[in-house]
Amino acid sequence: MAGFGLPEGLAAAIASWDVGAAQGALYSDDRTLSRLIGRPTTPLKQAVADALQAL
C-alpha cells in the first residue's frame, strides 16, 4: 500500500488490522451484531454459497 502512495504509518496500520482479523480479532459469540441489525448474522461461507446458488 505504501508503494501506491499511502503514508507508511497508515499502510502498516491497515496491514496490522488485516492480520488481526485473520487471527480472529473480529470474532464475537455474544450476538451483539445480531441484536444491532435485528436479524441473525450469516457466516461468510453460507452467504457465498447462497449467492452462487442464486446465479
PLY file of the C-alpha trace (Angstrom):
ply
format ascii 1.0
element vertex 55
property float x
property float y
property float z
element edge 54
property int vertex1
property int vertex2
end_header
0.00 0.00 0.00
2.87 2.32 0.74
4.12 1.64 -2.78
0.91 3.20 -4.07
1.35 6.38 -2.09
-0.28 5.62 1.25
1.73 7.04 4.14
3.92 4.33 5.68
2.23 4.51 9.10
-1.26 4.18 7.64
-0.20 1.28 5.41
1.28 -0.51 8.42
-1.87 0.10 10.48
-4.16 -1.27 7.78
-1.92 -4.31 7.33
-2.00 -4.98 11.07
-5.81 -4.77 11.09
-5.90 -7.39 8.34
-3.58 -9.67 10.29
-5.70 -9.24 13.42
-8.90 -10.06 11.55
-7.28 -13.16 10.06
-6.36 -14.25 13.59
-9.95 -13.91 14.81
-9.86 -10.45 16.38
-13.30 -9.63 14.96
-14.92 -12.83 16.22
-17.56 -12.49 18.88
-20.06 -15.08 20.03
-22.13 -12.67 22.13
-24.65 -11.92 19.31
-24.21 -8.13 19.60
-24.28 -7.66 15.83
-27.45 -9.75 15.50
-29.16 -7.60 18.11
-27.99 -4.41 16.43
-29.21 -5.38 12.96
-32.35 -7.12 14.20
-31.72 -10.46 12.48
-29.36 -13.41 12.69
-25.97 -12.98 11.06
-24.92 -15.20 8.18
-21.47 -16.81 8.06
-19.46 -15.72 5.01
-19.24 -19.30 3.76
-23.05 -19.53 3.73
-23.52 -16.11 2.15
-21.17 -17.02 -0.70
-22.86 -20.39 -1.21
-26.28 -18.70 -1.30
-25.07 -16.10 -3.80
-23.56 -18.76 -6.07
-26.73 -20.82 -5.91
-28.78 -17.77 -6.93
-26.83 -17.41 -10.18
0 1
1 2
2 3
3 4
4 5
5 6
6 7
7 8
8 9
9 10
10 11
11 12
12 13
13 14
14 15
15 16
16 17
17 18
18 19
19 20
20 21
21 22
22 23
23 24
24 25
25 26
26 27
27 28
28 29
29 30
30 31
31 32
32 33
33 34
34 35
35 36
36 37
37 38
38 39
39 40
40 41
41 42
42 43
43 44
44 45
45 46
46 47
47 48
48 49
49 50
50 51
51 52
52 53
53 54
